[in-house]
């Protein structure tokens, strides 16, 4: 049997490569004659940088920047051999950089990600691959713009403080001090959600509560982004608010599209094509993937479900191991041939995270025994 092992990372628990190794170890213990290929996945969030660097070739660069609350940190990005920078938004603007009581999207900013982009531009990169996922911000990418020397001004000509909550007083942009080398930058945004900037499916209403905003804060952020989006459209001279994907990561794409050559591409498909997934699927008899929680986000374009859809077109069986499985499995049945919850007994979330690799290894062993 030829088995393709292609898991996603499990947030706070283990990266995709570690999980692939654990699945392989467990499966081979039960079925030592199996042929194994490992293809760790990512869909724009954690571990995307490592996978893209491995596939494209290049090196990791560490630079000084700031976290979502403006505190100095050092974070990584990638630089390929053809001077394309790979910026993972979560490295400097990520949700996981903050403690639970610090997750306040009225105050958090993407300024640190902008500093990473500026550092890459100064090192000679003029093409930026920006991966979205795991952000702590709802600032429309305003922090990135400020780091790239776009001034966000109120009606008195004062620069806005960082944070999505200040966009309500944005009156105009001033890009007169932006360097020509920065103006010529182009962005490819890897994004698997189609949320627009505003509305019930927009950046604030959908994502702000996930980042720590209460009900009233969410309503305020919607008003802030409405003002920001209006000013972006005035600056760009075209419609941006309704663009699919403009609301991802707190509206980052909307801000970038205002000033730069920017295109949004499906992140998972981009990565699967880069990894030559079709060739691996053609080879395989069985695909085993993994995901932290099977939910609507999984089926909305995350790596395991997109991979499964491609596998189904080739009549390949797909098994998914997950930390959390819904009570109703009718939707997973349409995507995966079988779903296995990795816990073997009731346990707390903390214990589950602590024992992730052991649980996955044991689950893969049982799958191997069944087959």
C-alpha positions as CSV (number, residue, x, y, z in Angstrom):
1,X,0.0,0.0,0.0
2,X,1.2,3.5,-0.9
3,X,0.3,6.0,1.7
4,X,0.6,9.8,1.3
5,X,0.7,11.5,4.7
6,X,-0.2,15.2,4.4
7,X,-1.3,16.8,7.6
8,X,-1.8,20.4,8.6
9,X,-0.1,21.9,11.7
10,X,-2.1,21.7,15.0
11,X,-2.0,25.1,16.6
12,X,-0.1,25.3,19.9
13,X,0.6,21.6,19.7
14,X,2.9,20.5,16.8
15,X,3.9,21.6,13.3
16,X,3.0,19.7,10.2
17,X,6.3,18.0,9.8
18,X,6.2,16.6,13.4
19,X,2.7,15.3,12.8
20,X,3.6,13.7,9.5
21,X,6.5,11.9,11.3
22,X,4.2,10.7,14.1
23,X,1.5,9.4,11.7
24,X,4.2,7.5,9.7
25,X,5.7,6.0,12.8
26,X,2.3,4.7,14.1
27,X,1.1,3.5,10.7
28,X,4.4,1.6,9.9
29,X,4.3,-0.1,13.3
30,X,1.1,-1.7,12.3
31,X,1.7,-2.1,8.6
32,X,5.5,-2.3,8.1
33,X,5.2,-3.1,4.4
34,X,3.6,0.2,3.5
35,X,5.3,2.7,1.3
36,X,5.2,6.2,2.8
37,X,5.5,9.7,1.4
38,X,5.3,12.7,3.7
39,X,3.9,16.0,2.4
40,X,3.4,18.4,5.4
41,X,0.8,21.1,4.5
42,X,0.1,24.7,5.4
43,X,-2.7,27.1,4.3
44,X,-1.2,30.5,5.2
45,X,-0.9,30.3,8.9
46,X,1.8,28.7,11.1
47,X,4.5,26.7,9.3
48,X,3.7,28.2,5.9
49,X,7.0,30.0,5.9
50,X,9.0,26.8,6.4
51,X,7.1,25.0,3.7
52,X,7.4,27.8,1.1
53,X,11.1,28.2,1.8
54,X,11.7,24.5,1.4
55,X,9.8,24.4,-1.9
56,X,11.1,27.6,-3.4
57,X,14.6,27.5,-2.0
58,X,16.1,30.4,0.0
59,X,17.1,31.4,3.4
60,X,15.4,32.5,6.6
61,X,16.1,36.1,7.6
62,X,15.7,37.4,11.2
63,X,15.0,41.1,11.7
64,X,14.0,43.4,14.5
65,X,10.4,44.6,14.4
66,X,7.5,44.9,16.9
67,X,4.6,42.7,18.0
68,X,0.9,43.7,17.6
69,X,1.2,46.0,20.7
70,X,4.4,47.7,19.6
71,X,6.8,45.8,21.8
72,X,10.2,45.1,20.2
73,X,10.7,41.6,19.0
74,X,12.8,39.7,16.5
75,X,10.9,37.7,13.9
76,X,11.6,35.6,10.8
77,X,10.8,35.9,7.1
78,X,12.1,34.2,4.0
79,X,14.1,35.4,1.1
80,X,14.2,33.2,-2.0
81,X,17.0,33.0,-4.6
82,X,15.2,35.3,-7.0
83,X,14.8,38.0,-4.4
84,X,11.2,37.3,-3.5
85,X,10.4,37.8,0.2
86,X,8.0,35.4,2.0
87,X,6.3,37.2,4.9
88,X,4.2,35.2,7.3
89,X,1.8,37.7,8.9
90,X,1.6,35.8,12.2
91,X,5.4,36.1,12.8
92,X,5.0,39.8,13.8
93,X,1.3,40.4,14.0
94,X,0.1,37.1,15.2
95,X,-2.6,36.2,17.7
96,X,-0.3,33.8,19.5
97,X,2.2,36.5,20.4
98,X,-0.3,37.9,22.9
99,X,-1.6,36.6,26.2
100,X,-5.4,36.3,26.4
101,X,-5.8,39.6,28.3
102,X,-3.7,41.4,25.7
103,X,-5.9,40.5,22.7
104,X,-7.5,43.8,22.0
105,X,-8.0,44.5,18.3
106,X,-8.9,48.1,18.9
107,X,-5.2,48.6,19.8
108,X,-3.3,46.0,17.9
109,X,-1.5,46.8,14.7
110,X,0.2,45.2,11.7
111,X,3.1,47.7,12.0
112,X,5.6,45.0,12.8
113,X,4.7,43.1,9.6
114,X,5.3,46.3,7.7
115,X,8.7,46.6,9.3
116,X,9.5,43.1,8.0
117,X,8.4,44.0,4.5
118,X,10.4,47.2,4.6
119,X,13.5,45.3,5.7
120,X,13.0,42.9,2.8
121,X,12.6,45.7,0.3
122,X,15.8,47.4,1.6
123,X,17.6,44.0,1.0
124,X,16.6,44.1,-2.7
125,X,13.3,42.2,-2.8
126,X,10.6,43.8,-4.9
127,X,8.1,40.9,-4.8
128,X,6.4,39.9,-1.6
129,X,4.5,36.8,-0.9
130,X,2.4,37.6,2.1
131,X,0.6,34.7,3.9
132,X,-2.4,35.5,6.0
133,X,-3.5,33.6,9.0
134,X,-3.5,33.8,12.8
135,X,-3.5,37.6,12.9
136,X,-4.3,39.6,16.1
137,X,-5.3,42.7,14.2
138,X,-8.3,44.4,12.6
139,X,-6.6,47.5,11.3
140,X,-7.1,47.1,7.5
141,X,-3.4,46.8,7.1
142,X,-3.0,50.4,8.2
143,X,0.0,49.5,10.4
144,X,1.8,48.0,7.3
145,X,1.1,51.1,5.4
146,X,2.5,53.3,8.2
147,X,5.7,51.2,8.3
148,X,6.0,51.7,4.5
149,X,5.8,55.5,5.0
150,X,2.2,56.1,4.2
151,X,0.9,58.6,6.7
152,X,-2.6,58.0,8.0
153,X,-3.9,61.5,9.0
154,X,-6.8,62.9,10.9
155,X,-8.6,66.1,9.9
156,X,-6.0,68.2,11.7
157,X,-3.1,66.6,9.9
158,X,-2.0,64.5,12.8
159,X,-0.7,61.0,12.4
160,X,-3.1,58.3,13.7
161,X,-1.8,56.2,16.5
162,X,-1.6,52.4,15.7
163,X,-4.6,50.2,16.1
164,X,-7.9,49.5,14.3
165,X,-9.9,51.6,16.7
166,X,-8.2,54.8,15.5
167,X,-9.4,54.3,11.9
168,X,-12.6,56.0,12.8
169,X,-10.8,59.4,12.7
170,X,-8.9,58.7,9.5
171,X,-9.4,61.7,7.2
172,X,-6.8,61.1,4.4
173,X,-3.6,59.4,3.4
174,X,-0.3,61.0,2.5
175,X,2.2,58.9,0.6
176,X,4.4,61.8,-0.6
177,X,7.4,60.5,1.4
178,X,7.2,56.9,0.2
179,X,10.4,55.8,-1.6
180,X,10.1,54.9,-5.2
181,X,11.6,51.5,-4.5
182,X,8.7,50.8,-2.1
183,X,6.1,52.0,-4.6
184,X,7.3,49.4,-7.1
185,X,6.8,46.5,-4.7
186,X,4.2,43.9,-5.7
187,X,2.3,41.6,-3.4
188,X,0.9,38.2,-3.8
189,X,-1.4,37.5,-0.9
190,X,-2.1,33.9,0.0
191,X,-5.6,33.8,1.4
192,X,-8.2,31.0,1.6
193,X,-11.2,33.1,2.9
194,X,-13.4,35.2,0.6
195,X,-14.7,37.6,3.2
196,X,-15.1,41.2,2.0
197,X,-14.0,44.1,4.1
198,X,-17.4,45.1,5.5
199,X,-20.8,43.6,6.4
200,X,-22.0,40.5,8.2
201,X,-19.3,38.4,6.5
202,X,-16.6,41.1,6.8
203,X,-13.4,41.5,8.7
204,X,-14.9,42.9,11.9
205,X,-18.1,41.0,12.2
206,X,-16.5,37.6,11.5
207,X,-13.0,37.8,12.8
208,X,-12.9,40.5,15.5
209,X,-14.6,38.3,18.1
210,X,-12.0,35.6,17.5
211,X,-9.3,38.1,18.3
212,X,-10.7,39.2,21.6
213,X,-13.3,41.9,20.7
214,X,-16.6,42.1,22.6
215,X,-19.9,42.9,20.9
216,X,-19.6,46.7,21.2
217,X,-16.0,46.7,20.2
218,X,-16.9,44.6,17.1
219,X,-19.6,47.2,16.1
220,X,-17.0,50.0,16.6
221,X,-14.4,48.2,14.5
222,X,-17.0,47.7,11.7
223,X,-17.5,51.5,11.7
224,X,-13.7,52.0,11.7
225,X,-13.2,49.8,8.7
226,X,-16.2,51.4,6.9
227,X,-14.4,54.8,7.2
228,X,-11.0,53.2,6.3
229,X,-12.5,51.4,3.3
230,X,-14.2,54.6,2.0
231,X,-10.9,56.5,2.2
232,X,-9.1,53.6,0.5
233,X,-11.5,53.7,-2.4
234,X,-11.1,57.5,-2.7
235,X,-7.3,57.1,-2.8
236,X,-7.3,54.2,-5.2
237,X,-10.1,55.5,-7.4
238,X,-11.8,52.1,-7.6
239,X,-14.0,49.7,-5.6
240,X,-12.2,47.7,-3.0
241,X,-14.7,47.1,-0.2
242,X,-16.5,44.2,-1.9
243,X,-13.4,42.5,-3.2
244,X,-13.3,38.8,-2.2
245,X,-10.6,38.3,0.4
246,X,-10.3,42.0,1.3
247,X,-11.5,41.2,4.8
248,X,-8.9,38.5,5.6
249,X,-6.6,39.1,8.5
250,X,-8.5,42.2,9.6
251,X,-8.6,43.8,6.1
252,X,-4.9,43.7,5.3
253,X,-5.6,43.2,1.6
254,X,-7.8,46.3,1.3
255,X,-5.0,48.5,2.6
256,X,-2.3,47.0,0.3
257,X,-4.5,47.1,-2.8
258,X,-4.9,50.9,-2.3
259,X,-1.2,51.6,-2.9
260,X,0.4,48.5,-4.5
261,X,0.1,46.0,-7.3
262,X,-1.6,43.3,-5.2
263,X,-3.3,40.1,-6.1
264,X,-5.1,37.6,-3.9
265,X,-4.7,33.9,-4.7
266,X,-6.1,30.8,-2.9
267,X,-3.3,30.0,-0.4
268,X,-3.9,26.3,-0.2
269,X,-4.0,25.7,-3.9
270,X,-0.9,27.8,-4.4
271,X,1.0,25.6,-1.8
272,X,-0.4,22.3,-3.2
273,X,0.7,23.2,-6.7
274,X,4.1,24.3,-5.4
275,X,4.4,20.9,-3.6
276,X,3.4,19.0,-6.8
277,X,0.5,17.5,-4.9
278,X,-1.1,16.0,-8.0
279,X,1.9,13.8,-8.7
280,X,1.9,12.5,-5.1
281,X,-1.9,11.9,-5.3
282,X,-1.5,9.9,-8.5
283,X,1.1,7.7,-6.7
284,X,-0.9,7.1,-3.6
285,X,-3.4,4.5,-2.7
286,X,-4.4,6.2,0.5
287,X,-4.1,9.7,1.9
288,X,-4.0,10.5,5.6
289,X,-4.3,14.1,6.7
290,X,-4.8,15.8,10.1
291,X,-6.4,18.9,11.4
292,X,-6.9,20.5,14.9
293,X,-10.6,20.9,14.7
294,X,-13.1,19.9,12.0
295,X,-15.4,22.8,11.5
296,X,-16.7,25.2,8.9
297,X,-13.3,26.8,8.5
298,X,-11.9,23.3,7.5
299,X,-14.5,23.0,4.8
300,X,-14.2,26.6,3.7
301,X,-10.8,26.1,2.1
302,X,-8.2,24.8,4.6
303,X,-5.5,22.5,3.4
304,X,-7.0,19.1,4.5
305,X,-10.3,19.6,2.7
306,X,-8.8,21.1,-0.5
307,X,-6.4,18.1,-0.6
308,X,-9.2,15.7,0.0
309,X,-11.2,17.3,-2.9
310,X,-8.3,16.8,-5.2
311,X,-7.8,13.2,-4.0
312,X,-11.5,12.4,-4.6
313,X,-11.2,13.4,-8.3
314,X,-8.6,10.6,-8.6
315,X,-10.8,8.2,-6.6
316,X,-8.4,8.1,-3.7
317,X,-9.4,7.3,-0.2
318,X,-8.8,10.0,2.4
319,X,-8.7,9.6,6.2
320,X,-8.5,12.6,8.5
321,X,-7.3,12.5,12.1
322,X,-8.5,15.5,14.2
323,X,-8.3,16.8,17.7
324,X,-12.0,17.8,17.6
325,X,-14.7,16.1,15.5
326,X,-18.3,17.4,15.3
327,X,-21.2,15.5,16.7
328,X,-22.7,15.3,13.2
329,X,-20.4,13.8,10.7
330,X,-22.5,14.1,7.6
331,X,-20.4,16.9,6.2
332,X,-17.0,15.2,6.9
333,X,-18.5,12.1,5.2
334,X,-18.7,14.1,2.0
335,X,-15.1,15.3,2.2
336,X,-13.3,12.4,4.0
337,X,-13.8,8.7,3.8
338,X,-13.3,8.4,7.5
339,X,-12.6,10.7,10.4
340,X,-10.8,9.6,13.6
341,X,-10.7,11.7,16.8
342,X,-7.2,11.3,18.2
343,X,-8.1,11.3,22.0
344,X,-8.5,7.8,23.5
345,X,-10.2,9.1,26.7
346,X,-11.7,12.2,28.2
347,X,-9.1,14.8,28.8
348,X,-8.6,18.6,29.1
349,X,-7.5,20.7,26.2
350,X,-4.2,21.2,27.9
351,X,-3.6,17.4,28.3
352,X,-4.7,16.9,24.7
353,X,-2.2,19.5,23.4
354,X,0.6,18.0,25.6
355,X,-0.1,14.5,24.3
356,X,-0.7,15.4,20.7
357,X,2.1,13.4,19.0
358,X,1.5,10.4,21.2
359,X,-2.3,10.4,20.5
360,X,-1.7,10.9,16.7
361,X,0.9,8.1,16.7
362,X,-1.5,5.7,18.5
363,X,-4.4,6.7,16.2
364,X,-2.3,6.1,13.1
365,X,-1.3,2.7,14.5
366,X,-5.0,1.7,14.8
367,X,-5.7,2.9,11.3
368,X,-2.8,0.8,10.1
369,X,-4.2,-2.2,11.9
370,X,-7.7,-1.8,10.4
371,X,-6.3,-1.6,6.9
